[in-house]
Amino acid sequence: MQTHAAKRVEIIIEAPMERRLTEALHKAGVTGYTVLPVLGGTGRSGTWSREGQVGRAGGMVAVICLIRPDRLDGLLDAAFAVVERHIGVVSVTDCQVLRAERF
């Protein structure tokens, strides 16, 4: 089966910033993404968990995009404009997709 090169961008950001991030991605021409809850983790600021939280205010989400390599810079510019002022991590990995026309 034929596969096609793509980029997988994962943005982990505070849940209240999700809408601002996804609006910025739309303006940058990103046509699809997936949002997943982040249950906890550890990093420079120590260990954290969503356990015991009532609302989304203290939580994190992961926004995952699969895009064509030539669209990466626009997505990263849009994401950085939101993430630079808030807690967040952006990672980019190479991946392969089956239906390139969807990205």
C-alpha positions, 0 to 999 in steps of 0.5 A: 500500500502506498504511503505519503509523507506528513507531519504530526504536530502535537500541542499540549496546552492549558484547557482554557486556551483550547478555543484560542488555539483551534481558532488560530489553527483555522485561520492558518488553514489547518482543516483538521485536528483531534483534541484529547484530554491530558490526564496528568504528567510531570515536567519542569514545574513538577508533577500534576494530575487532573484528579480531584478537579471539578472544571477544566480550568486546571487541566490540559489538552493535546491538540493533534494535527496531521498535515502536509510538510509544506503547511508546517510553518504556517501551523507552527507560527499560529500555534506559537502565537498562542503557546508563547504566553501560556503553559504549553509544549509543541512537538513535530514528528515525521509520519506516513499517511495513507490518504494524502488528499485528506491533509 
